[in-house]
Amino acid sequence: MTMRWWGWGSDDQGFDISTRPRFWPWLQDRLASPELPAQAPVERDAIGCRPVRLPEQVLARIAEVVGEVNLSTQAGDRLTHTHGKGYVDLIEARAGRFEAPPDAVVFPATAQQVAALLGLAAREGFGVVPFGGGTSVTGGLAPRGFEPSRPWVSLDLGRLDGVLEIDGQACIARVQAGILGPKLEEALAGAGFTLGHFPQSFEFSSLGGWIATRSSGQKSTRYGGITDLTIGLEIATAEGLVRLDDGPEGCLGPDWRQLLVGSEGTLAVITEATVRLRKRPERQVHRAMVFPDWERGLQAVRELMQGDRRPAVVRLSDAVETEAFMHLRESQGDGRPGLLQRLVAWYLARFRGIHRQAGCLLVLGFEGRHEEVERDLHGARHLCESLRAFDLGPGVGDAWHRGRFSLPYLRDHLLDRGVFVETFETGVPWTRLPDVDAAVRAAVARAVGADGLVPVLLCHVSHPTAQGACLYYTLLARQLEADAVGQFKRYKAAVTDAILEAGGSLSHHHGVGQLHAPWLARSTGAQTTRLWGVLKAAFDPGGVLPAPPT
Ligand SMILES: Cc1cc2nc3c(=O)[nH]c(=O)nc-3n(C[C@H](O)[C@H](O)[C@H](O)COP(=O)(O)OP(=O)(O)OC[C@H]3O[C@@H](n4cnc5c(N)ncnc54)[C@H](O)[C@@H]3O)c2cc1C
């Protein structure tokens, strides 16, 4: 499935906003913007692509490695491999700005071809950027550190998409790195297993990309992040293939494979991973509760994670995000809330002290064996109700689960109407969470207010552990069309500075990339950026791959 060059999803897959008539009036009102004018992406044919800078003889050698049909210098392929899927990527793509496209795209079929290509690149002096699913939101697909005049190739791993072996007894699989989420889960499901890794970008992101960015999925509280799921790796360097795999139970020196988890394509190309599997759950249940306020919701999540219940999904929305969800629910006709919805709202306000402007939605998901799910759900409900939550039953939770991959499609509709939309995420210990949250809210109010605009800031807490959680924000504002990138940079800098000053991490699961590089040394210390350089010299001495984001 090929993703749209200007947005999310493929041409035969989208998100029907017309079935959610309450959303636009709500947003326009919140943004204090009665008009949200249409803004279409430029026509594909109007976009130029700079000439290919690789000499013919080098192209011929690349073709010898991967086969002629698996080397493309066509503008279409080069453009779809230029950007990731962050806000600025989409703004640039929609405006037809593709300033530094790759000179060619290659589609190798084997790990040996990947290594041979890296060797050739080292000898011929062109750069290589690994490309998994292309969903990076941190500028991870840019030719970072390459001289502007240096030709480079995008290495698309999409043909390395096989599940090579499933060891059912040990719950382990060997999988090629270019496989996308749906194909991987389908193959594992056929054998009765799951990896349990479901980032929101699941439909279009790859196993190798998850590992390279140290990704975290929506069910990380049960299954862990990709760091926990990766047991072994096969990597390709210019010198050949290397296995970093001392088995699930080994302790042979440092954990070498973890050097590659989060290496963001700078050290080597991940061609294969050995991963932990879990048996497919007998039962899945989703439940939504609404709390009278954010503080009680936070307390419930923290106590839940510090107790002995183990939900798979935990997602607590603040009052504004809760309101946004309610306005995004599908409805018929004029979209006014139905009688039942109005009755529930009246009952909650009148008898439970849960008011529309303050109520915070908590979505919980449990999965596993029947009795385990029943016990944990019962325990969680009991805890939440002791903190004055109201159980909305399975309907809202199931609706969240059905739509769990659809919000990226909504972003395209927002861009179509000239809305600034960006997410910010940080990992925080419970003790610092209130300070970081307050700092982000103040920074957003200041930065967006300085542009004379009204922000709509949605927030949720997810990926919690006993120690802390991820604070995840979505900022909406009217886009300053003539200065869209400048507007983004100001808001990003304001929020990131606020997060770091208040004690949050630079990123919880999006990684570093080009976007966060300016803050890395401040965040992890100069020593760690120096160490990244040492690793680079060891794994990729010829500088074939992008430079570390330091
Ligand atoms: C709408 C949306 C929702 C998202 N939701 C989540 C989420 O819930 N959780 C989350 O963790 N992330 C999320 N992301 C971020 C992104 O999907 C992740 O970073 C993902 O892991 C990237 O995978 P990919 O295959 O698309 O990698 P790419 O975007 O292709 O590459 C990302 C980086 O990894 C490198 N790379 C890719 N493959 C390899 C390889 N085989 N070997 C070496 N380097 C490689 C690339 O060079 C690049 O630096 C989201 C992004 C979007 C746009």
The ligand as an SDF file (V2000), in Angstrom:
LIG
                    3D

 53 58  0  0  0  0  0  0  0  0999 V2000
    0.3820    9.8120   12.6060 C   0  0  0  0  0  0  0  0  0  0  0  0
    1.5640    9.2450   13.2940 C   0  0  0  0  0  0  0  0  0  0  0  0
    1.4100    8.5240   14.4690 C   0  0  0  0  0  0  0  0  0  0  0  0
    2.5260    8.0180   15.1280 C   0  0  0  0  0  0  0  0  0  0  0  0
    2.3450    7.2790   16.2460 N   0  0  0  0  0  0  0  0  0  0  0  0
    3.4130    6.7400   16.8770 C   0  0  0  0  0  0  0  0  0  0  0  0
    3.2480    5.9400   18.0500 C   0  0  0  0  0  0  0  0  0  0  0  0
    2.1280    5.6920   18.5080 O   0  0  0  0  0  0  0  0  0  0  0  0
    4.3570    5.4380   18.6310 N   0  0  0  0  0  0  0  0  0  0  0  0
    5.5940    5.6620   18.1060 C   0  0  0  0  0  0  0  0  0  0  0  0
    6.5620    5.1610   18.6700 O   0  0  0  0  0  0  0  0  0  0  0  0
    5.7810    6.4180   17.0240 N   0  0  0  0  0  0  0  0  0  0  0  0
    4.7350    6.9600   16.3840 C   0  0  0  0  0  0  0  0  0  0  0  0
    4.9110    7.7150   15.2560 N   0  0  0  0  0  0  0  0  0  0  0  0
    6.2620    7.9700   14.7470 C   0  0  0  0  0  0  0  0  0  0  0  0
    6.7430    6.9250   13.6970 C   0  0  0  0  0  0  0  0  0  0  0  0
    5.6660    6.2120   13.1710 O   0  0  0  0  0  0  0  0  0  0  0  0
    7.7080    6.0010   14.3770 C   0  0  0  0  0  0  0  0  0  0  0  0
    8.9010    6.7050   14.6160 O   0  0  0  0  0  0  0  0  0  0  0  0
    8.0280    4.7110   13.5900 C   0  0  0  0  0  0  0  0  0  0  0  0
    8.7490    3.8670   14.4330 O   0  0  0  0  0  0  0  0  0  0  0  0
    8.8020    4.9480   12.3260 C   0  0  0  0  0  0  0  0  0  0  0  0
    8.7910    3.7510   11.5860 O   0  0  0  0  0  0  0  0  0  0  0  0
    8.9830    3.7730   10.0090 P   0  0  0  0  0  0  0  0  0  0  0  0
    9.0740    2.3730    9.5460 O   0  0  0  0  0  0  0  0  0  0  0  0
    7.9360    4.6020    9.3660 O   0  0  0  0  0  0  0  0  0  0  0  0
   10.3990    4.4550    9.9020 O   0  0  0  0  0  0  0  0  0  0  0  0
   10.8920    5.6080    8.9340 P   0  0  0  0  0  0  0  0  0  0  0  0
   10.0660    6.8230    9.1260 O   0  0  0  0  0  0  0  0  0  0  0  0
   11.0160    5.0780    7.5720 O   0  0  0  0  0  0  0  0  0  0  0  0
   12.3390    5.8670    9.5290 O   0  0  0  0  0  0  0  0  0  0  0  0
   12.5200    6.4210   10.7960 C   0  0  0  0  0  0  0  0  0  0  0  0
   14.0170    6.4680   11.1170 C   0  0  0  0  0  0  0  0  0  0  0  0
   14.5160    5.1510   11.2450 O   0  0  0  0  0  0  0  0  0  0  0  0
   15.4860    4.8690   10.2330 C   0  0  0  0  0  0  0  0  0  0  0  0
   15.2050    3.5110    9.7640 N   0  0  0  0  0  0  0  0  0  0  0  0
   14.0550    3.0210    9.2640 C   0  0  0  0  0  0  0  0  0  0  0  0
   14.1850    1.7180    8.9980 N   0  0  0  0  0  0  0  0  0  0  0  0
   15.4450    1.3690    9.3460 C   0  0  0  0  0  0  0  0  0  0  0  0
   16.1870    0.1620    9.3010 C   0  0  0  0  0  0  0  0  0  0  0  0
   15.6510   -0.9830    8.8660 N   0  0  0  0  0  0  0  0  0  0  0  0
   17.4710    0.1770    9.7330 N   0  0  0  0  0  0  0  0  0  0  0  0
   18.0400    1.3160   10.1870 C   0  0  0  0  0  0  0  0  0  0  0  0
   17.3790    2.4930   10.2430 N   0  0  0  0  0  0  0  0  0  0  0  0
   16.1030    2.5130    9.8310 C   0  0  0  0  0  0  0  0  0  0  0  0
   15.2960    5.9450    9.1860 C   0  0  0  0  0  0  0  0  0  0  0  0
   16.4840    6.2330    8.4850 O   0  0  0  0  0  0  0  0  0  0  0  0
   14.8440    7.1200   10.0340 C   0  0  0  0  0  0  0  0  0  0  0  0
   15.9350    7.7370   10.6460 O   0  0  0  0  0  0  0  0  0  0  0  0
    3.8080    8.2450   14.5890 C   0  0  0  0  0  0  0  0  0  0  0  0
    3.9590    8.9570   13.3920 C   0  0  0  0  0  0  0  0  0  0  0  0
    2.8480    9.4440   12.7480 C   0  0  0  0  0  0  0  0  0  0  0  0
    3.0280   10.1900   11.4660 C   0  0  0  0  0  0  0  0  0  0  0  0
  1  2  1  0
  2  3  1  0
  2 52  2  0
  3  4  2  0
  4  5  1  0
  4 50  1  0
  5  6  2  0
  6  7  1  0
  6 13  1  0
  7  8  2  0
  7  9  1  0
  9 10  1  0
 10 11  2  0
 10 12  1  0
 12 13  2  0
 13 14  1  0
 14 15  1  0
 14 50  1  0
 15 16  1  0
 16 17  1  0
 16 18  1  0
 18 19  1  0
 18 20  1  0
 20 21  1  0
 20 22  1  0
 22 23  1  0
 23 24  1  0
 24 25  2  0
 24 26  1  0
 24 27  1  0
 27 28  1  0
 28 29  2  0
 28 30  1  0
 28 31  1  0
 31 32  1  0
 32 33  1  0
 33 34  1  0
 33 48  1  0
 34 35  1  0
 35 36  1  0
 35 46  1  0
 36 37  1  0
 36 45  1  0
 37 38  2  0
 38 39  1  0
 39 40  1  0
 39 45  2  0
 40 41  1  0
 40 42  2  0
 42 43  1  0
 43 44  2  0
 44 45  1  0
 46 47  1  0
 46 48  1  0
 48 49  1  0
 50 51  2  0
 51 52  1  0
 52 53  1  0
M  END
$$$$
